[in-house]
Amino acid sequence: MYKFILVLGLLFHLPMVQAQNTISGSIQNSQNQPLEGASIFISETHQGTVSDANGLFQLNHLPNGKITIQCSFVGYANYIETVQLSGQPIQLQIILMESAIESEEIVISAGYNTTQHDNAVKIEVFKVHPMEVKITPNFTEMLTKIPGVDMISKGSGVSKPVIRGLSMNDILVLNNGVRFENYQYSSHHPLGIDEFGIENVEIIKGPASLLYGSDAIGGVINFIKEKPAPVNSFKGDYNTQFFSNSLGFNNNIGLKGASEKFFGSIRLGQKSNADYLQGGGIFVPNSRFNEKSFKSNVGLTNTLGTFKLFYDFNQQRLGLVEDEAIESIEKRGRKVEIMYQGFNNHLISSQNKLHLGSYKLDVNGAFQNTELAHFDEAGGYELQMQLQTLTYETKFYFPSLKKSEYIVGFQGFNQQNININDRETILLPDAVTQNYSIFGMMQFQPVEKLRIQTGLRFDTKSIETEAVTDEITSEIIRNALDVSYQSLSGSLGLTFHVNDDALIRGNIASAYRTPNLAELTSDGPHELRYEIGNSELDPEKSWETDLSFHYHKNDFTFDVAAYLNTIKNYIFIAPTGLNTDDGLPIFQYQQADSKLYGGEIGIHYHPENLKFLHFETTFASVVGKQNDGAFLPFIPAQKLNFEVRAEKEKLAFLNNTFVAFSVQNAFKQENTADDETLTDAYSLFDASMGGSIPWQKQDINIQLSVTNIFDQKYIDHLSTLKEVGLFNPGRSFNISLRIPF
């Protein structure tokens, strides 16, 4: 690790010998009127600025090579252009076209800086904008607006994302491109990332093992941090939210600034929620939770490259809705005292991009420390573990030709699980996990309208555990384990542009996932059951084929996708039918050849003759079955969502006002696993309204909303509170306020 830090230090002090590249220009609308305040951003160098009153902009100290510039402005389609810098200034005359529907974005999660339409892998982009997201104390719930994305929840404080029926260790969560490790194997553990300081969430639906390795068999969710402040500026914002259902409030404040070469930011946050109310008004004992967060980063951009350093801290105290807590708690509250889990998560990461003439090199590293503790009825420790993860990667980009790009890379992570302070329960043994991989990717255009992406990856992984002994007799009660795995994976995808408005994507990908420490070695009480691992588990191996069609106009977009994912040795946990002496049901990890198949549809319509209206409809369906016909657990019900939104640029003293109504229809889920029960259909109605108040050349954003308007008493099929007969949250009146400064 010290060698890695030393190399970074030397890179920061290398002389700036490359040419001084500059991009400048003007931004106008189709009537040749200058646009003030348009955003210009280059993701490769992490630099941005805004246009002045004359629509003019300029960015300096740019490196040689190919970069992609994106220009955006509210009410206009994004402008994206790739330019080649070679020591000469470049001037652009950008014309933005009015568009009622937001157009494609630049995406980075597929390895290349490309647009959504040019990428062979479909990547959904969810914008975390205060005026557009659902006001909820549950960040994962915001993402469920995207068809094919759902969540496993244990109240509002604990949730796990689901992509096309796969969840937990079958999908990979990235914190700004860094593999995020916080004991994510369990449905009872939280996501561990809050929404503040996050600008976009990129979601890959389907296998992404080629770029990310094990755990990306079902897809990737990449939480991308907010852009730095525009060059030569200093900005801040204060955010506050209130939720009547959980008596919850969020407070968050952020500051950021940038010069022509340096940038940095800092952000503090706090959340507190009492026990939530079910539909009908009865509170759920111990569903309370509290959270604190701190985020910071510093960076340098020069002609050699971009160097960034991040530090994130997240502390969560989450009540556990279990039988003992339900019996013990008689009064609603927000203080977490008994039967709860605590997470302390530290993540420090360094991300660096070097421009070496026509070559580019990414050198990234991160260290994460997660502490997990469970507390009993008296508030004392039951178990306490620490997970330390070191990740690192190097990606080498060969000179980009006009119609081709090539990447080779090396990735690795070293992980250590440690039981600390001699707690009563040892659920997982002390262990060391090591993973190393090499991969190669290429993207090329054999003809003008066709783009092809393909690649191969090889991984090797080992897990070594220590034996667990009885404290009194010193006898071995759990043997040591030493296993290793190797895997080869790959993918082939294409994008065919039928014309300027329509495109077809097709992909076939192989992926894999190795059994994790919990699946191999668990042996102890965990939440409402006793979990036993299986040291004989084999790696999961999958083949997925998917096909999608996209059509877009200024006032209309249409998407449809279908997929089939066959998984050999799919791993899941299931009841054994036995109980412990204390009465806990015994669950054990099992595996079976399985398949998941389904599809998604999305429509967004903005009538030309009713320009203030937007209509959105999405539908998603997935079926998960073992090859013997038995259904898989944690498969979401079919869902059909509608939203109508009316917007007005100016209303009294408010700007950019809107009113929105939405309804979510969940169909009856009858395709249940052996330990699951049927779940009835339900419909939820939400409403929201908001706008911005001009204040000293800034806009104060305010949004009011009501969720579950009719206080529907319902249970979602993926709610783990179904096990104890409790319902999802009822009606809530919410308010969100964002004050920039």
N, C-alpha and C positions, 0 to 999 in steps of 0.2 A: 504493500500500500504506500509506504514512504517513497518508493521509486516513482510511483504514479504521480504523487504530489510534487516531487522534485521536477519531473518532466514538465508538468503544468506550469510550475514557477518559472522555468527557463523559457517556455513559450511566451509567457507574458512579457518577458524582457528582451525578446529578439528585436533587432533593429527593423524599423519599417522601411524596407527597401523596395516594396512593390510600388507600382504607379498609383497615383491618386485619382481614382475613378469618381465621377460625379454623374448623378441622374437628376435632371431638372425638367420642368415643363409646366404646362397649364392644364386645368381641368374645367371643362365647360359642359353645358347641357346641349341638347339637340338644337336649341335656338341660339347657340353660340354665346350664351350668357355665362359668365364665370360663376363657379360654385365655391363658396367660402365654407371651410370646415370639412371638406372631403378628406377621408382618411387614406393615407398611402402607407403601405407596410411591405417590408421584405422579410419573409420568414427565415431565409437562410442566414441573414446577418442580424436579425432581431432588431431592426431599425424601423422607425416610423416617423411620420410627420403629418401635418394637416395643411391644407391649402389656405392661403391668405384671402383677403377681401377681393383680390384680382384673380383668384383661382390659381395662383402660382405656388410652386413647391420646389424644394431642392434637398437632396440627400448627398452627403460627402463621405469621403474615406471608405469607399466601397472596394472590395477585392476584385481581382481578375476572375473571369470565369462566367458561367451561365447562372443567372439568378432570375427569379420570378417575382414580379411586382404586382400587388393587388391594390386596386383603388375601389373604395366603397363609399356610398352616401345614401342616407335614408330616402326611400322612394325610387331608387335607381338600381338597375342591374349592376352587379359587380363587374369591374373591368380587370382582366388578368392578361398580362403579357410577359413573355420570357425574352430576356435580352442577353447578349454576350458582351461582357466588359473586357476591354483589352488595353486600358490606359488612355482612352479617348473619352471625353465627356459625351453623354447621351442626352438628347432632349426629346421629350415626348409631348405630343398634343393629344390629350385624352378627352374623348367625347363620351359622356355617360348617358345611357338611354333610360328613359322612365320605364319602370316596371312595378306593377302592383305586388308581384310575388318575388321573393328573394331568389336569386339565381345561385349558380354553383359557387362553391368555396374552394380555396386551396386546402388540400389535406396532406398530412405528413405521416399518418400511421401505417401506410403501406410501404414505407421505405423510400419513396420518392416524393419530392415536392411537386405534386401534380394537381390538376383540378379534379373535382368529383366525376365529371363526364369523361375525362381522359383515362381514368384509372380503371384497369380491368377488374379490380376488386371493388365491389360497391361499398362505400363508406358513408354512413349517415352522419350528418353534422347537427348536433343539438346545441343551439346558442343559449347560454345562460344569461339572458337579458332580463333585468328586473321588471320590464313591462310586458314580457311575453311568457314567462314561465309560470307554472301553477304555484300559488303560495301554499306551501306545506312544510311542516317540520321534518319531512322525510325526503332527502335529496334523491334517493333512488326512485321515488314515486314520480318525480318530474320526468325521468327518462322513459317512463312507460307510455308517454305520448307517441313514441316511435313504434310503429307496428312491428311485432316480433320480439319486442323487449317487454319483459314483465318483472315481477319481483316476488321473492319469498320474504314474508314479513313476520315479525313477532312484536306487534304494536308499531308505534311510530318511530321508536328509537333504534330498532334492529331490523335491517333489511338487506337482502342480497339480490343483485341483478340476475336476471334470467334471459338468455338469448336463444330463441328457437328451441326452448325446452331444456337447455343445458345450463347449469349453474355451478356455483361454488368452484371447485378446482377444475371444472371443465371449461371455464372461461377465464381469461387473464385480465386483471385490472392493472392499469398503468397510471401512476401519478406523474404526469408531465413526461411520459415516455419511459419512466423507471418502473420496473417490476415491483408491485406493491405486495408486501408480505405481512399479514396480520392474523395468522391462524384462520385463513379463509375457508378451511375445509368444512366448517360447521354452518348449518343453517341458522344457528343461534348466535352467530357472531356478526357484528356490524360491518358496514362498508368501510368506515374509517377515514373517509375523505368528505369534507364539507364543501358547500357550493360557492362560498365567498372566495374571491381571487381566482375563480375558474371562469374562463371566457367561453370556451367551446368544449364539447364532449364528442369525440369521434368514436363511432361504433362500427366495428367490422362484424358482420353477421355471417358466421361460417368459419371453417378452419383457417387458422393463421399461424400454424406451426412453422411454416417456412421461415418467417421472420422472427418469431418469438419463442419457438420451441414448445416444450411440454406445458400444459395448462391452457393452451390456446386452441384446443381441439374444437371448441364451440364458438369461439369468437374472441374479440378484444374490445375492452372499453378503456379509452385513453382520455383522462381528465387533463386538459391543456390549460396552463396558467394564462392569466390575462397578459396582453401585450404591454411592453414598457410604455412609459409616458412618451409623447412625441418629443423629438429632439429639441433641446433647449427649453424645456418646460418642467413645471412641478405641479402635480395634481394630487387630490385626495378625495375620499368619499366616506360618508357615514351611512350605514344601513341599519334599520331597525324593523322588526317584524313582531306581530302579535297574533296568537291563535287562541280563539275562545275555547275550543274544545279541550285542549290540554293546558289551558292557562299558560301557554308557552310564550316565551319571548326570546328573540335573537338580537344580538347587538354586534356590530362588526365595523371596524374602521381601518382604512388603508391609506397609505401615502406612497407616492412614487415620483421619481424624477429622472431626467436624462439630459446629458450634454451630447455633443457630437460623437464622443467616444465611450462615455461611461453611462451606465444606467443602474437603477436599483429600486427596491420597494420593500415595504414592511406592512404587515397586516395582523391585527389582533381580533379575535372573535370569542363570543361566549353565547351558550344556549342553555336554557333551563325550561323544562317541561314537567308539569304535574301529571298524575294519572289521567289518562284520557277517558272520555265518555263514549260508551257504545251507542249505537242507534237505540233510541228510547231513553237515554239519559243516565244509565247506571255506569258508575266508574269501574275501571279495570284495575284492581289492586296491583301495585308495584310496576305499572307500565311507565313510571316516571323515568326521566333521564336527564343528565347534565353533561355539558361538553365545553371544553376550552381549546382554543387553537392559536397558534402563532406561525406566521409564514414570513420569510424574508428571502431576498435574493440580491446579488450584485453581479454586474457583468461589464465586459469590455468588448468593444467592436473596433477593429482597425483593418488595415489592408491585408494583414496576415490571416485574420479569421475572427471568430466570435467565441468568447470564453465566459461561461456562466456558472455561478455557484449558488445553490439553493439550500435552505434549511426549513424544514416543516416539523412542527410539533403538534400533536393532537392528543388530548386527554378526554376519555369518556368514562362515565359512571352510569351504568345501565341496569335498571331494575329487572329482575327475572320474574315473569309471571308463572309461578309454580304453585303446587298445591299448598305447601307450607306458607308461602307468602300470602296467598289468597285467604287462608284461615287466620293468619296473624294480623293482617292489616285491615282495620275497621274504618279508618278515616282517610279521606283523600289528602294527598300531600305531594311535595316535590323533592323533599330531602331523601336521598338514597341512603338507607341505613342497614337493611338486612336483605339477604338473598339477591345479591347483585354481582355483576361482573365489571371489572375495571380494566381499561386499556390505556397504556402510555406508549405513544409511538413517536420515535424520533427518526427523521430521514434527512440525511445530508447527501447532496448529489452535485456532481460537476459534469457539465455538458459543454463540449468544445468542438468547434468546426474549424478546420484549417484549410485555407485555400492555397494550394501549391501549384501555381500556374493553372494548367487545365485539369489538374487533379484536385480532389477534395478528400479530406480525411476526418472522420468523426472519432473522437476519443472520449468516452464517457465512463464514469464510475459513480457508484453510490454505496452508502452504508446505511443500513436500517436496523434499529433496535426496537423491538416490540415486547412489552411486558404485559402478560395476561394474568389476572387473578380472579378467582371466584370466592365469594364470601357467603357464609352460612347465616342461620337465623339470628345468631348473636353478633353478626358483623365481623366474625373472625374468619381468617383465611382457611379455605378448603384446599385450594391448589394455587400454585404460583409458578409461572414459567416465563422464560425469556428467550426470544427468537432473534438471533443476530444474523443478518444477511448482507453479504458483500457481493455486489453485482458489477460487472465491467463488460465493455464491448468496444470493439474497433471496427469501423466500416470504411472501406476504401472505395471511392467512386472514381472510376476510370473516366477519361475525357469523353464528354457527351458529344455524340455525333448528332446530326440533324434529326435522324430517325431512330436512334438507339441509345440506350444507357445500360451500364454494367456496374454491378456492386458485388464485392466479396467482403466477408466479414467473419469475425470471431467473437463469440460471446461466452460468458461463464458466470456462475454464481457459486459461492461457498456459504453454507448455512449451518448454524449450530443452534440446537435446542437444548436449553439447560433448565432443570428444575432447581429453583432457588429457595433458600431459607427452610428446607426440610419440612415442607407442608404435609398434611395428612394424606392427600391423594396424589398419586403419580399417574396421571392419565396417559401421558406420553413419556417415553424414556429419554434420557440424555442421548443426543444423536448428532452426527455430522453428515451433511449432504453436500455432494460436489457434482457440478454439472459443467461440461465443456462442449462447445459446438462450433462448427464451421458451416458457412453457407455461401451460396452464390445466386445472384438474381440477374435477370436481364429483361429489358423492355425494348421492343422494337416495332417499327411500322413497315411491314412488307409492301403495303399499298396505302394510299392516302387516308382512306376511311377506316382502316383496320389497325388496331394496336394490340399487341400480344405481350403478355407477361408470363415468365416461367422461371423456375429455379429449383435447386436441390439443397438439402440440409442433412448433416450428420450430427448426432448427439451421442454422448456417453455420460452416464449418470451413476453415482454410487451412493448408498445409504448405509451407514454404520451406526449401530446403537450399542449402548452399554447395557449389561444385565441389570435387572432390578432385584434387589434383595430385601428380605423381610427384616425390619429394624430390630426385632427381638431375637429371632433365631439365626439371622444372617444367612438363611437359606435362599437360594436363587428362586424367585417366584415368576420371573420373566426372563427368558434367555436372550442373550445378545443376538443381534441380527447383522448380517453382512451380505448385502445384495447389490448387484450392478445390472445396468440395462444399456443397450445400444439401440439406436433407431435411425432409419433413413426416411425422410419425408420430402414431399415435393408438391408442386402445383403447376397448373397450366390454365391461363385465363385469357380471354379476348374481349375487346370492346369494338363493336362495329357501328359506326355512325351511318345510319340509313340516309339521313339528310341532316340539315342544321337543327332540326327539332326533335329527332328521334334517334335512339340508340338501343342496341341489344348487347347484353353481357352474358357470357357463359364461362363457367369455371368448373374445373374438376381438381380436387385437392386431396392428398393423403395427409393424415395427421396422426398424432399419437399423444398419449399421456401416461406417464409412469405412475404407479401407486405411490401415494404420499405417506408421510410418517404416521399420520392418524389411521389411515386405512390398513397399514401393515401391522401396527403395534398397539393400538388403543386397548386399554384394559382397565376400566374404572367407570364410576358414575359420572354422567355428564348431562346436566339439566334434568329432564324427566325420565331418563333411561340409563341403563348400564351398557356401555359400548365395548365391543370386542373386535380387535383387528384380525386380519387374515394374512399371515406371512407368505402364503402361497399365491397371492394375487399376481396376475400377469398384466403387462401394460395394455392399456386400451389402444386400439388401432382403428382408424376410421377412413372411409372414403366418402366424400360429399360431392354431389353434383348439383349445381344450381344454375338457373336460367332466369334472367330478368329483362324487362322492357321498360324504357323510360321515354316519356314524351313531354315536351314543355313548349309553352308559348308565353307571351307576356302576361296573359290572364288565366292560364290553365296549366296544371301539371298532372301527369298520370304515371303511376308506378305499379308494376305487378311483378311478383317473383314467386318461383316455386323451387323446392329443394328436396333432396333425399340424402340423408346422412346415415350410412350403415356403420355400426361400431362393433368391432369384435372385442369381447371381454369388457363390456361396459360395467363400471364399478358403481355400486349403490349400497346403501345400508338398509337392512330389513329386519323385522322382528323374528326371533327364533321360536316364539311361543312359550318360552321359559321365563321365570322370574327369579330374582335374587332372594336371599333370605329376608331382606328388608322390603320386598315387594316391588322392586323396580323391574320393569320389563327389560329383558336382555335383547339387544340388537347386535347384529354382526354384519360386517362388510362382506358382500357377495359380488359375483359378476356373472354376466350372461351376454351372449351375442344379441344385439338389439338393433333397432333402426328408428330414426325419427324422420318424419316427413310432413310437409305442410306448405304454406305460402302466405304472402302478404299482399294487400292492395292498398294504395293510397291515392286520393284525389284531392286536389286543391283548386278551387274555382273562384275567380274574381270577375263577376259579370261586367262586361264593357259598358253597359248602359246603367249599371248601379255600382259606380266605382268605389263607394264607401263600404261595400259588403265583401266578406270572404266566407267561403264555405269549404270545410275540410271534412273528409271522411276517411277512416282507415279500418281495415279488417285484418285480423291475423288468426291463423289456425295452425296447430301442431299436434301430431299424434306420436306418442312414444311407446314402442312395444318391444318386448323380448321376442326372439324368434319362435319361442314356443307358444306365443299368443298372449302371455301375461303382459299387463300394462306396466310402464315405468312410473316411479314416484315423481312428485313435484313437476308434473306437466300442466301448464296453465290451460284454463278453459278458452274456448274461442271468444274473441272480443271484437265488438263493432263499436266504433266511436264516431260521434258527430260533433262538429263545432261550427257555430256561426258567429262572425265577428264584424261589428260595424265600427268604422274609423272615421274621424273627422280631424283635419289638420288644425283647425282653430275652433274652439267653443268657449265663448265668454272669455275668461281670463286663463283658460287652459290651452295648452298646445298638445298635438298628437294624442287626442282623446280616443278612447275606445270603450265599447261595451261588448262582452262576449258571453255566450251561453253554450254549454257543452253537455253531452250525455254519453255515459259509458255503459254499454250493454255487455254483460258477461253471460254467456250461455251456460246451461246446465252441464256440469262435468260428470259424465258417467263412466269415462275411461279411467278407472282408478286402479292403483296398485293394491296388493293384498292387504296392506295395513292402512289403507285410506278408505274413507267413506264418500258417498256421493255428495256433490255440492250443488245447491240450487242456483238457478239463474238469478240475476239481480240487475237493476238499472240505477245508476247514480246521476244526479243532475247537479251541475255547478254553474255559477254565474260570477262574472267579474267585471270591473270597470276601473278606468284609471286615466291618467294624463300627466302632463308635466307643467309645472308652474315656473315661468321665466323669473330668474333672480340673478342679477349681476352677471349677465352673459352666460349663466348656467341654467340648467333645467333641473328642478327638484321633481323627482318621479314619485308619484303616489298611486297605489293600487289597492282597491277594496275587493273582497271576494267572499262568496259563500260556497262552501263545499258540502256535498250531500245535503242539498236544500231541504229535502223532505224527511231528513233524519231516518233514512232507511236502515233497518236492522238486517245486516247481511254478513256473510262470511265468505271471503275470497278463498278459492281452492288452495292457494299457496300460503295462507295464513297458518302459522304453526300454533296460534292460539286456538285453533279449531280443536286441538287435542284436549283442551280443558274447557271446551264449550263456551268460549267467549267470542264476541262479535267484533268486527272492524269498527273504526271510529265513526261516530255519528256526525250530526251537523256541526259546522264550525264557521264562525265569522272571523275573517282574517284581514289584516292590514299590513301593507309593506310600504316603507318610506326610504328613499335613497336621496341623500343630500350631497351633491358634489361641491368641492371647494378647491 
